[in-house]
Amino acid sequence: MAKYSRSALSMRESLAEINGQKAEKFLNTFYFQYGHRSIADLAHLAFAIERLSILAATVVVDEARWDGQERSTRYQDFQKSGYYVPDFGNDVEARALYRETIELLFAEYRHFSEEMFVYLRDRTPRPSEMKQEGYERTLRARAFDISRYLLPLATNTSLGQIVSARTLESQVSRLLSHTHPEVRRLGELLKDAARQPSYDVGHHAACAFVEEIRRETPSLAARAGELLLREVRVAPTLMKYADVSPYEIETRRELTAAANELLGGIAIQPAPLVDLLNDEPLEVELGATLLYQYSHHPYRAIREAVEALPEARRREIIDLGLRHRGRHDEVSRPFSAGQQFRFDILMDIGGFRDMHRHRRCVQIVQDYTPVHGYEIPPEIHAAGLMIRYDSIMDAAHAAVGKLAARQAEAAEAQSQYAIPLAFRKRTLFKMDLSEAIYISELRTGAAGHFSYRNVAYAMYEAVAQRYPALASYFRVTDVREPVDLLKR
């Protein structure tokens, strides 16, 4: 396709002329030497990524140009998924505490899944026209919506992605530059998989067919094998230079230090579920956004601190975001600034995973932490399980604190895996009006999870309060209305 756009040949003539050697030479010249990166948009690769933690999965999918699906916590039971165990080295005590905490959360996930199914079944009669199988499947999905709050970030999941080679290259570079060893290992595996022969679902059938030809006409078997059994490597040339990003690593190091210096003495302030931010000068937005991702503070508190700085210091912070940018590095995500609608959202991790799928908006993601507390589904209280639920969350919080306080280089990163999905995390969502309408309408639907329904409705309410004339254009579902649990 790229050669076709740069020659007078027809598509069929281009296909007839091209071969592996010519393709590599062409890509080395135009892609790597001239930097025509749009060429890589023409190659798409499909991957299955299995047995990675939920924590790692949220990092893998954090691409603006990403298409894929992750295993659903609503429609699948995670009881037998297993979990990721970081390398604790010789720290036997830490490994034991970690396993004990994860096993507790899994045991309670199983218990709450069954308890909530029974609770919902007892309060939701089956309609006569609904089959028993469909009735139970729907209620179990609703029960999983609640019990997923107990799953830790260490829980194994799986995902499928179809991405362009250009997206894959930036994804691999980002993963290789990450703070967590599991994520860096995934970057290595993706890069290697892209350069290896693709999995062919029909390979065994083709082998059998070639053997059949060999028995009937041995002279044709070799030719048949060449045509039917040839290995296909989708993007070996395009991926050969995907590597660790000094830009990302050095920028993270320097902005983390700047955030600690500016915000270290400021207490984390209480914040609403959704905060629609006011306009501000572009330099203030850039400085605040760059520091936001390396702190746990609300955006408003960071903005106040940045606004109070001398102009020269604000520009120094902005410079940190670009200082280490290499020749082929794209400008980092915080520089996607200037959107009219910016929401600082503090929601549970499970709900964040659902909202994270909205790629058309800019998302600035803070790291995982237990400091913001956890969500409590109302059904937990109604079912009389509050005391048990609170004790589990308190135990997990205490374990995370002990694991993070160790004198080990990766202690904080390792502790994050033990955080349950009930705990809150903060993310800055920037978008235009169209995306604000889309998210509010889609995510308030009665069949959705109550966590993101509340967030989406709060987004709508915030816009309606500031721009009353626009409220009528939002076709939202009022989350305060009773929900039919059997509606999907």
Buried (B, 14 or more C-beta within 10 A) or exposed (E): EBBBEEEEBEEEEBEEEBEEEEBBEBBEEBBBEEEBBEBBBBBBBEBEBEEBBBBBBBBBBBBEEBBBEBBEBBEEBBEEBBBBBBEBEEBEEBBEBBBEBBEBBBEBBBBBBEBBBEBBBEEBEBEEEEEEEEBBEBBBBBBBBBBBBBBBBBBBBBBBBEBBBBBBBBBBBBBBBBBBBBBBBBBEBBBEBBBEEBEBEEEEEBEEBBEEBBEEEEEEBEEBBEEBEEEEEBBBBBBBEBEBBEBBBBBBEBBBEBBEEBBEEEEBEEBEBBBBBEEBEEBBBBBBBBBBBBBBBBBBBBBBBBBEBEEEEBBBBBEBBBEBBEEEBEEBBBBBBEBEBBBBBBBBBBBBBBBBEBBEBBBBBBBBBBEBEBBBBEBBEEBEBEEBBEEBBEBBBEBBEBBBEBEBEBBBBBBBBBBBBBBBBBBBBBBEBEBBBBBBBBBBBBBBBBBBBBBBBBBBBBBBEEBEEBBEEBEBBEBEEEBEBBEE
